[in-house]
Amino acid sequence: MTERTNEQWLADLRAEGERRSSALEALRARLERGMFYFLRNDRSDLLDRSSDDLQHMAQDFVQDALLKVLENLDTFRGESQFTTWAAKITTRLAISELRRIRYRDYSLEGIT
């Protein structure tokens, strides 16, 4: 399918069956590519991770983000491209999770 409009994304993701599955797969693939690029190139704290690790992280973040996108379809205002909105949700979710992971590694005894 060619590039969807905002209205097509919303209609396809609200639909049932193959139409919804196709839209979810297209959105998942698009978000996963962007997330992998973000993790590989924009995060200096992940330089020691292998491509496979980063790919798995990207997949996990995108799966969580897809659930959040689907829950919040009604909040999309159309002020940007739908995919931009979905990518922003994915990126914010990933940043929050990476921050949580980073601080989980610190012990209070080591700080004091």
PyMOL CGO cylinders between C-alpha atoms (Angstrom):
from pymol import cmd
from pymol.cgo import CYLINDER

trace = [
    CYLINDER, 0.00, 0.00, 0.00, 1.16, 3.54, -0.64, 0.3, 1, 1, 1, 1, 1, 1,
    CYLINDER, 1.16, 3.54, -0.64, 1.67, 6.01, 2.17, 0.3, 1, 1, 1, 1, 1, 1,
    CYLINDER, 1.67, 6.01, 2.17, -1.44, 6.33, 4.32, 0.3, 1, 1, 1, 1, 1, 1,
    CYLINDER, -1.44, 6.33, 4.32, -2.99, 9.64, 5.27, 0.3, 1, 1, 1, 1, 1, 1,
    CYLINDER, -2.99, 9.64, 5.27, -3.74, 10.43, 8.90, 0.3, 1, 1, 1, 1, 1, 1,
    CYLINDER, -3.74, 10.43, 8.90, -7.39, 9.51, 8.33, 0.3, 1, 1, 1, 1, 1, 1,
    CYLINDER, -7.39, 9.51, 8.33, -6.42, 6.21, 6.70, 0.3, 1, 1, 1, 1, 1, 1,
    CYLINDER, -6.42, 6.21, 6.70, -4.14, 5.29, 9.61, 0.3, 1, 1, 1, 1, 1, 1,
    CYLINDER, -4.14, 5.29, 9.61, -6.91, 5.97, 12.10, 0.3, 1, 1, 1, 1, 1, 1,
    CYLINDER, -6.91, 5.97, 12.10, -9.55, 4.11, 10.08, 0.3, 1, 1, 1, 1, 1, 1,
    CYLINDER, -9.55, 4.11, 10.08, -7.27, 1.13, 9.44, 0.3, 1, 1, 1, 1, 1, 1,
    CYLINDER, -7.27, 1.13, 9.44, -6.20, 0.83, 13.09, 0.3, 1, 1, 1, 1, 1, 1,
    CYLINDER, -6.20, 0.83, 13.09, -9.82, 1.01, 14.24, 0.3, 1, 1, 1, 1, 1, 1,
    CYLINDER, -9.82, 1.01, 14.24, -10.93, -1.58, 11.68, 0.3, 1, 1, 1, 1, 1, 1,
    CYLINDER, -10.93, -1.58, 11.68, -11.12, -5.31, 12.23, 0.3, 1, 1, 1, 1, 1, 1,
    CYLINDER, -11.12, -5.31, 12.23, -9.37, -8.26, 10.63, 0.3, 1, 1, 1, 1, 1, 1,
    CYLINDER, -9.37, -8.26, 10.63, -6.80, -8.08, 7.87, 0.3, 1, 1, 1, 1, 1, 1,
    CYLINDER, -6.80, -8.08, 7.87, -7.11, -4.32, 7.43, 0.3, 1, 1, 1, 1, 1, 1,
    CYLINDER, -7.11, -4.32, 7.43, -6.10, -3.70, 11.04, 0.3, 1, 1, 1, 1, 1, 1,
    CYLINDER, -6.10, -3.70, 11.04, -3.39, -6.38, 10.96, 0.3, 1, 1, 1, 1, 1, 1,
    CYLINDER, -3.39, -6.38, 10.96, -1.86, -4.83, 7.87, 0.3, 1, 1, 1, 1, 1, 1,
    CYLINDER, -1.86, -4.83, 7.87, -1.86, -1.36, 9.42, 0.3, 1, 1, 1, 1, 1, 1,
    CYLINDER, -1.86, -1.36, 9.42, -0.35, -2.64, 12.68, 0.3, 1, 1, 1, 1, 1, 1,
    CYLINDER, -0.35, -2.64, 12.68, 2.39, -4.48, 10.82, 0.3, 1, 1, 1, 1, 1, 1,
    CYLINDER, 2.39, -4.48, 10.82, 3.21, -1.43, 8.69, 0.3, 1, 1, 1, 1, 1, 1,
    CYLINDER, 3.21, -1.43, 8.69, 3.31, 0.82, 11.76, 0.3, 1, 1, 1, 1, 1, 1,
    CYLINDER, 3.31, 0.82, 11.76, 5.36, -1.70, 13.74, 0.3, 1, 1, 1, 1, 1, 1,
    CYLINDER, 5.36, -1.70, 13.74, 7.95, -2.01, 10.98, 0.3, 1, 1, 1, 1, 1, 1,
    CYLINDER, 7.95, -2.01, 10.98, 8.20, 1.75, 10.56, 0.3, 1, 1, 1, 1, 1, 1,
    CYLINDER, 8.20, 1.75, 10.56, 8.54, 2.43, 14.28, 0.3, 1, 1, 1, 1, 1, 1,
    CYLINDER, 8.54, 2.43, 14.28, 11.03, -0.39, 14.74, 0.3, 1, 1, 1, 1, 1, 1,
    CYLINDER, 11.03, -0.39, 14.74, 13.33, 1.01, 12.04, 0.3, 1, 1, 1, 1, 1, 1,
    CYLINDER, 13.33, 1.01, 12.04, 13.23, 4.44, 13.66, 0.3, 1, 1, 1, 1, 1, 1,
    CYLINDER, 13.23, 4.44, 13.66, 13.75, 3.08, 17.16, 0.3, 1, 1, 1, 1, 1, 1,
    CYLINDER, 13.75, 3.08, 17.16, 16.69, 0.92, 16.11, 0.3, 1, 1, 1, 1, 1, 1,
    CYLINDER, 16.69, 0.92, 16.11, 18.30, 3.97, 14.46, 0.3, 1, 1, 1, 1, 1, 1,
    CYLINDER, 18.30, 3.97, 14.46, 17.68, 6.02, 17.62, 0.3, 1, 1, 1, 1, 1, 1,
    CYLINDER, 17.68, 6.02, 17.62, 19.19, 3.38, 19.90, 0.3, 1, 1, 1, 1, 1, 1,
    CYLINDER, 19.19, 3.38, 19.90, 22.17, 2.74, 17.63, 0.3, 1, 1, 1, 1, 1, 1,
    CYLINDER, 22.17, 2.74, 17.63, 23.09, 6.31, 16.68, 0.3, 1, 1, 1, 1, 1, 1,
    CYLINDER, 23.09, 6.31, 16.68, 21.64, 8.72, 19.22, 0.3, 1, 1, 1, 1, 1, 1,
    CYLINDER, 21.64, 8.72, 19.22, 22.35, 6.98, 22.53, 0.3, 1, 1, 1, 1, 1, 1,
    CYLINDER, 22.35, 6.98, 22.53, 25.95, 7.14, 23.71, 0.3, 1, 1, 1, 1, 1, 1,
    CYLINDER, 25.95, 7.14, 23.71, 25.06, 5.03, 26.76, 0.3, 1, 1, 1, 1, 1, 1,
    CYLINDER, 25.06, 5.03, 26.76, 24.30, 2.05, 24.49, 0.3, 1, 1, 1, 1, 1, 1,
    CYLINDER, 24.30, 2.05, 24.49, 27.53, 1.98, 22.46, 0.3, 1, 1, 1, 1, 1, 1,
    CYLINDER, 27.53, 1.98, 22.46, 28.65, -1.24, 24.15, 0.3, 1, 1, 1, 1, 1, 1,
    CYLINDER, 28.65, -1.24, 24.15, 25.50, -3.12, 23.08, 0.3, 1, 1, 1, 1, 1, 1,
    CYLINDER, 25.50, -3.12, 23.08, 25.47, -5.43, 20.06, 0.3, 1, 1, 1, 1, 1, 1,
    CYLINDER, 25.47, -5.43, 20.06, 23.17, -4.85, 17.10, 0.3, 1, 1, 1, 1, 1, 1,
    CYLINDER, 23.17, -4.85, 17.10, 21.14, -7.87, 18.16, 0.3, 1, 1, 1, 1, 1, 1,
    CYLINDER, 21.14, -7.87, 18.16, 20.65, -6.43, 21.65, 0.3, 1, 1, 1, 1, 1, 1,
    CYLINDER, 20.65, -6.43, 21.65, 19.61, -3.09, 20.21, 0.3, 1, 1, 1, 1, 1, 1,
    CYLINDER, 19.61, -3.09, 20.21, 17.22, -4.78, 17.79, 0.3, 1, 1, 1, 1, 1, 1,
    CYLINDER, 17.22, -4.78, 17.79, 15.58, -6.68, 20.66, 0.3, 1, 1, 1, 1, 1, 1,
    CYLINDER, 15.58, -6.68, 20.66, 15.32, -3.50, 22.69, 0.3, 1, 1, 1, 1, 1, 1,
    CYLINDER, 15.32, -3.50, 22.69, 13.75, -1.71, 19.74, 0.3, 1, 1, 1, 1, 1, 1,
    CYLINDER, 13.75, -1.71, 19.74, 11.22, -4.52, 19.31, 0.3, 1, 1, 1, 1, 1, 1,
    CYLINDER, 11.22, -4.52, 19.31, 10.28, -4.41, 23.00, 0.3, 1, 1, 1, 1, 1, 1,
    CYLINDER, 10.28, -4.41, 23.00, 9.88, -0.64, 23.04, 0.3, 1, 1, 1, 1, 1, 1,
    CYLINDER, 9.88, -0.64, 23.04, 7.78, -0.69, 19.86, 0.3, 1, 1, 1, 1, 1, 1,
    CYLINDER, 7.78, -0.69, 19.86, 5.50, -3.43, 21.19, 0.3, 1, 1, 1, 1, 1, 1,
    CYLINDER, 5.50, -3.43, 21.19, 4.81, -1.39, 24.32, 0.3, 1, 1, 1, 1, 1, 1,
    CYLINDER, 4.81, -1.39, 24.32, 4.37, 1.78, 22.27, 0.3, 1, 1, 1, 1, 1, 1,
    CYLINDER, 4.37, 1.78, 22.27, 1.88, 0.13, 19.89, 0.3, 1, 1, 1, 1, 1, 1,
    CYLINDER, 1.88, 0.13, 19.89, -0.34, -0.68, 22.85, 0.3, 1, 1, 1, 1, 1, 1,
    CYLINDER, -0.34, -0.68, 22.85, -0.14, 2.91, 24.02, 0.3, 1, 1, 1, 1, 1, 1,
    CYLINDER, -0.14, 2.91, 24.02, -0.84, 4.25, 20.51, 0.3, 1, 1, 1, 1, 1, 1,
    CYLINDER, -0.84, 4.25, 20.51, -3.90, 2.03, 20.17, 0.3, 1, 1, 1, 1, 1, 1,
    CYLINDER, -3.90, 2.03, 20.17, -5.18, 3.10, 23.60, 0.3, 1, 1, 1, 1, 1, 1,
    CYLINDER, -5.18, 3.10, 23.60, -4.79, 6.77, 22.66, 0.3, 1, 1, 1, 1, 1, 1,
    CYLINDER, -4.79, 6.77, 22.66, -6.05, 6.91, 19.08, 0.3, 1, 1, 1, 1, 1, 1,
    CYLINDER, -6.05, 6.91, 19.08, -8.81, 9.28, 20.17, 0.3, 1, 1, 1, 1, 1, 1,
    CYLINDER, -8.81, 9.28, 20.17, -6.26, 11.80, 21.47, 0.3, 1, 1, 1, 1, 1, 1,
    CYLINDER, -6.26, 11.80, 21.47, -4.56, 12.21, 18.07, 0.3, 1, 1, 1, 1, 1, 1,
    CYLINDER, -4.56, 12.21, 18.07, -5.35, 15.79, 17.02, 0.3, 1, 1, 1, 1, 1, 1,
    CYLINDER, -5.35, 15.79, 17.02, -3.94, 15.67, 13.50, 0.3, 1, 1, 1, 1, 1, 1,
    CYLINDER, -3.94, 15.67, 13.50, -1.47, 18.51, 14.03, 0.3, 1, 1, 1, 1, 1, 1,
    CYLINDER, -1.47, 18.51, 14.03, 1.30, 16.32, 12.60, 0.3, 1, 1, 1, 1, 1, 1,
    CYLINDER, 1.30, 16.32, 12.60, 1.61, 13.15, 10.58, 0.3, 1, 1, 1, 1, 1, 1,
    CYLINDER, 1.61, 13.15, 10.58, 0.18, 10.16, 12.40, 0.3, 1, 1, 1, 1, 1, 1,
    CYLINDER, 0.18, 10.16, 12.40, 3.50, 8.35, 12.12, 0.3, 1, 1, 1, 1, 1, 1,
    CYLINDER, 3.50, 8.35, 12.12, 5.30, 11.31, 13.68, 0.3, 1, 1, 1, 1, 1, 1,
    CYLINDER, 5.30, 11.31, 13.68, 2.88, 11.22, 16.61, 0.3, 1, 1, 1, 1, 1, 1,
    CYLINDER, 2.88, 11.22, 16.61, 3.36, 7.46, 17.02, 0.3, 1, 1, 1, 1, 1, 1,
    CYLINDER, 3.36, 7.46, 17.02, 7.16, 7.81, 16.79, 0.3, 1, 1, 1, 1, 1, 1,
    CYLINDER, 7.16, 7.81, 16.79, 7.12, 10.48, 19.49, 0.3, 1, 1, 1, 1, 1, 1,
    CYLINDER, 7.12, 10.48, 19.49, 5.17, 8.16, 21.80, 0.3, 1, 1, 1, 1, 1, 1,
    CYLINDER, 5.17, 8.16, 21.80, 7.65, 5.38, 21.07, 0.3, 1, 1, 1, 1, 1, 1,
    CYLINDER, 7.65, 5.38, 21.07, 10.68, 7.57, 21.69, 0.3, 1, 1, 1, 1, 1, 1,
    CYLINDER, 10.68, 7.57, 21.69, 9.33, 8.97, 24.95, 0.3, 1, 1, 1, 1, 1, 1,
    CYLINDER, 9.33, 8.97, 24.95, 8.49, 5.50, 26.18, 0.3, 1, 1, 1, 1, 1, 1,
    CYLINDER, 8.49, 5.50, 26.18, 12.00, 4.27, 25.30, 0.3, 1, 1, 1, 1, 1, 1,
    CYLINDER, 12.00, 4.27, 25.30, 13.70, 7.22, 26.98, 0.3, 1, 1, 1, 1, 1, 1,
    CYLINDER, 13.70, 7.22, 26.98, 11.66, 6.70, 30.15, 0.3, 1, 1, 1, 1, 1, 1,
    CYLINDER, 11.66, 6.70, 30.15, 12.46, 2.99, 30.22, 0.3, 1, 1, 1, 1, 1, 1,
    CYLINDER, 12.46, 2.99, 30.22, 16.17, 3.56, 29.56, 0.3, 1, 1, 1, 1, 1, 1,
    CYLINDER, 16.17, 3.56, 29.56, 16.26, 6.12, 32.37, 0.3, 1, 1, 1, 1, 1, 1,
    CYLINDER, 16.26, 6.12, 32.37, 14.54, 3.63, 34.69, 0.3, 1, 1, 1, 1, 1, 1,
    CYLINDER, 14.54, 3.63, 34.69, 17.06, 0.93, 33.75, 0.3, 1, 1, 1, 1, 1, 1,
    CYLINDER, 17.06, 0.93, 33.75, 20.00, 3.26, 34.32, 0.3, 1, 1, 1, 1, 1, 1,
    CYLINDER, 20.00, 3.26, 34.32, 18.87, 4.25, 37.81, 0.3, 1, 1, 1, 1, 1, 1,
    CYLINDER, 18.87, 4.25, 37.81, 17.96, 0.70, 38.76, 0.3, 1, 1, 1, 1, 1, 1,
    CYLINDER, 17.96, 0.70, 38.76, 21.68, -0.13, 38.53, 0.3, 1, 1, 1, 1, 1, 1,
    CYLINDER, 21.68, -0.13, 38.53, 22.65, 2.35, 41.27, 0.3, 1, 1, 1, 1, 1, 1,
    CYLINDER, 22.65, 2.35, 41.27, 22.70, 1.25, 44.87, 0.3, 1, 1, 1, 1, 1, 1,
    CYLINDER, 22.70, 1.25, 44.87, 22.14, 3.73, 47.66, 0.3, 1, 1, 1, 1, 1, 1,
    CYLINDER, 22.14, 3.73, 47.66, 25.09, 2.29, 49.56, 0.3, 1, 1, 1, 1, 1, 1,
    CYLINDER, 25.09, 2.29, 49.56, 27.38, 3.05, 46.65, 0.3, 1, 1, 1, 1, 1, 1,
    CYLINDER, 27.38, 3.05, 46.65, 26.21, 6.65, 46.48, 0.3, 1, 1, 1, 1, 1, 1,
    CYLINDER, 26.21, 6.65, 46.48, 26.74, 7.43, 50.19, 0.3, 1, 1, 1, 1, 1, 1,
]
cmd.load_cgo(trace, "trace")
